[in-house]
Amino acid sequence: MAAFGFFWKAGWAFILGYFISSMIQSFVPKKKLTKYMGEANFKSISLSTIFGGVSSSCSFAALSAARALLQKGAHFITVVAFMFASTNLVIELGILILIFLGWEFLAAEIIGGFLLIAISSILIKLTYPGSLIEAAKRKLDRETDLAEDDFDWKKRITSKEGWNLVAKNFVMEWKMVWQEILIGFTIAGFVAVFIPDDIWAKIFLMDYTNSLPSWLIAIENAIVAPFVAALTFIGSMGNIPLATVLNANGVFFAGIMGFIYSDLMVPPLVAVNAKYYGKKIAFYIAGIMYLSIILTALILNVLFSVVGIVPESNKIITEMTQFKIDYTFWMNIFFLTLAGWLVYRYKRDIRQDHDLMSHGEEDNGLDIKALFTKVFILILIGGLASYILI
């Protein structure tokens, strides 16, 4: 039942976050931003960070949008900045972190998101693989067509069509992420219940806190956490409950932040980058991200230690996943109603224009995810049935 508890705790936050994200995507013209992102300077990187922060938090959507930016003339550094921002500085992720981990982790996520972008920008400037990137651009030009995106946002926000587009973007967002979220939350439930504490103690050296200096354990945690994240195969939204499990088991702050930031390094996403740009650039991006994540996690650990706000590992999973008639209940009722209204608008618009049915969907070729999804749905149904009957 832990997985159901995670879903219940986060349900309203998902709907709120994706509703805001859908409005931003519907009413903010991207064309006006991309023309200013062609240089590797502070202004371009700042714009790409803003652009990423108001984009979709779906990891696959982030990679697809980054590919389009590179084709439209954005500098490679700003493209990587966009990817980090779209998976670490988005509203829905922040709400989820606040609910599951607390305000300290939310503050760290925001500060660390900017640090990630700054560090990765410096590392790319120092190691810029110009010839590989030019080859990747030529590959994209051969294989991908781009649609233009320009409109009058004032007219769109006051029109019926504009809000139909919000509904469509909301539904499409969920179509892209629901499997990832379901798998991630179900795995988190299994991990919370079945993985013994001594496993985490061995992986993150928690048995050596009295014999090794804390700074050394923090470094080890930051180095190991991205590999643990990679083994989960879960993206940005799905790994927050797992980060909560790590927090409850005493993993150091640096390790938890390293785990959260590693959503773009999971194997399916590296495979997507390889499909877009080629294997060399895909592994180059992963390497830059890995180094940036380690450095960011350690810098955050130092900063928060100096200020004295390093969060304690005190989240109790059973308390967090209990069903109660509290604010979560009423928020879920309200936002489920909102989601129903958006889905209704989408379905009604679909009936009027069948061309919208296939727009915005992308085949990532990850059939294994569909298989896992079906298995986990059956497990969740079985778990709920046993809970009700017993």
Buried (B, 14 or more C-beta within 10 A) or exposed (E): BBBBBBBBBBBBBBBBBBBBBBBBBBBBEBEEBBEBBBEBEEEBBBBBBBBBBBBBBBBBBBBBBBBBBBBBEBBBBBBBBBBBBBBBBBBBBBBBBBBBBBEBBBBBBBBBBBBBBBBBBEBBEEEBBEEBBEBBBEBBEEEEEEEEBEBEEEEBEEEEEBBBBBBBBBBBBBEBBEBBBBBBBBBBBBBBEEEEEEEBBEBBBBEBBEEEEEBEBBBBBBBBBBBBBBEBBBBBBBBBBBBBBBBBBBBBBBBBBBBBBBBBBBEBBBBBBBBBBBEBBBEBBBEBBBBBBBBBBBBBBEBBBEEEEBBEBEBEBEEBBBEEEEEBEEBBEEBEEBBEEBBEBBEEBBEEEEEBEEEBEEEBEBEEBEEBBEEBBEBBEEBEEEEEEE
